[in-house]
Amino acid sequence: MLDGVDLDLAAGDIAELRGPSGAGKTTLLLAIARLLPGAGGSLTLAGEAADSVDPAVWRTRVALLPQRTALFPGSVEENLLLPFALKARDGVRPPSTETLRTALDDVGLADVALDRDTARLSVGQAARVALLRVLLTAPRVLMLDEPDASLDDASAAAVAAMTARFAEAGGAVLRVSHLRADAAATVRLHLESGALAGGDRDDA
């Protein structure tokens, strides 16, 4: 159970959240993503209260990538375009094939064809495709639950670089870390027994 958690993220922040197992780190992410019905507290994004925003729309702005993210059967391209078929994104134009190709190249997946079956991706490739799928929707806040828990060092570094670029472009990141510290983190938080400590920004 969370106890009076107070968290403030600014554009460009990469907040690293640590704490022992069972401390409530995943619960905090779920609450911020409005995936815990009945959870108390208040949330605002750029001055707009979460209560005034449809939960599905909120999650297009405050996106959560869970620790065990599944790619669906089908091609890489179909998976990348999947979020744009959701009702919450009615009227949003999906990225073109050329945009998807460039995006894959930019995250070190130049050797992955858009028509490749997701079942033929390595663990590291699948992790980058899953993260790219979220980033292509242009959220304002990105929450990651131990995104590199099952990755080798090279894939973990690629994921860290993707999140750093998102923050550099003006997004805010809240990242649960366990095995590896995020060298790019600007805010370091510790959650234990439902209480949150830390929050001071590192000097630029």
N, C-alpha and C positions, 0 to 999 in steps of 0.2 A: 504493500500500500504506500502511495506517495503521501508525503506529509509537508504541505505548504511549500511546494516547489515553485520557485520564481526564476524564470529564465528569460533573458533578453538577447536576441540575436540581431546583428546589424548586417546590412548588405556587405558582402565581402568576407564575412566571418567564416572560419572553419572551426567549429567547436567540437573538441574531442571529449567524449563522455566515457569515463571509466568507472569501475566499481566491481565489487565481488558478485559472483553468480547469485541470482535471486534478489539483487538489490532493487530491481524495478526499472532497469534501463530500457528494456523492450516495452514495458508498460508505459513509460513516459512517452516513447515514440508513438505508440498506438493512441494515447490520449491526445497528443498534438495533432495527429492525423484524423482525429474524430472517429476512431474505430472502436471506442469503448463506450457503448451506450450507457448513459446514466452517470458518467464521470463528472465530477464537480470541477469548479474552477472557471477561469475565463481565458480566452485566447483572442488575440488581435493580430492582424497583419496589415502593416502600413496604416494603422489607425482604424481599420475596419474590424468590427467585432465578428467573431466566428458565428455567433448566433444569428447574424443577419445574412449569412451565406449558406446556400444549400450544401449539405455535407459532401455530395459528389463533386460540386464545383470547388469547394474548399480543397479537396484532395488533388485537383488539377493544379492548384497553386502551391500546396504544401504536400510534396510527394514523398512517399515512404517506399524504400526498397528493402524488403525484409531479408533476413539472413539466408533463408532458403527460397530463393527466387526461381521459379520454374519457367522455362521456355516451353511454349506449346508446340505440339507436333506440327510440322510444316517447315517452310523455308525461313531463312534469316529475314528476308524482306517482309514476309507476312507477319512475323513477330514484331518487327520494328513499326509496322503500320497499325498494329492491333489497337493501341490506345486511341487512335483517331476514329475508330468505329464506335466508340462509346458515346452514349447520349449526352454526357456532360460536355462533349466537344463538338456538338452539332454546329455546323457552319465554319469549323476550323479546317482549313485546307491542309491535307496531309502532305508531307514532304515528297518531292519528286524522286524518281529513281536516281537521278544524278546527285541529288542532295544526300541520299542514303549512301551512295557509293563513296562520296567525299567524306562523309562522317565516319564510315568504317575505316577509310584510309587514315584519317586523322587520329584514330585511337589505336593505331598499330595493327589493324586487321585487313591490310591490303591483300592478304592471301586468302581471305574469306569471301567467296562469291555470294551475292545476294540470293541466289537460288539454292544455296547449300542447305541441306536438311539439318535442322538444329540437333538432331541425334548424332550428327557427325562432328560436332564441335567439341573441343577439349573443355575441361572445367574452366580454365582461364579465359578461353574465347567466349564461352557461354556467359561468364560473369560480366565481361565487357559489353556483350550484346545486350544483356539485361539492363545494365546501367545506361547504355546509350539509348535504349528504348525510353527510359524515363527522361533523360536529358533532352531528347528531341521534342518532348512536349512543352519545354520551356517553363518549368515551374519556377517559383520565386524562392522557395525553400526546399532543400533536398535533405532527406533524413535517411541515413544508411545504418543498418543494423549488422555490425561486424562484416562489412562487405568483402574482407580478404581472409576470412576465417579458414577457408579451404584452398587458398591459392598459394602457388609458389611465389618466390620473391619477385620474379620478373612480372608476373601478372598482377601482383599486389601493387607494384610500383606503377603499372599502367593505370590501375583503378585510382590510385592516389593522384596521378597526374590529371585524370579526367575530372575529378572533384575539384582540384586546384584551379583548373581552367574555368570551371563553372563559377567558382567564387570570384575569380579575377574579373569575370564578366558582370559581376554585381549580384550574384546569388548568395544565399546564406546556406551553410551546411552544418548539420548536426550529425555527428558520426560516432557510433558506439565502437570503441576499440577494445581489443583484448590482447591479441598476440603482438601486434606491432603498434608502436607509437606513430602518429602522423606528424612528420617534421614540419608540415605546412600549417599546422593548427595555430590559430591566433587566440583561441580561448580554450582553457583546459578545465574540465568539470569532473567532479567525483560524486557519485551517488552511492549512498550506503544507508541501509535501514530506512529507505524512503526519503532521506534528506539529501539535498543537493548542496555541495560546497564548491568553492572556486568561482570562476567567471571573470577573473581579471584578464584583460587583453594583453597579450605579449607585445613588447615594444616592436615597432616596425623596423 
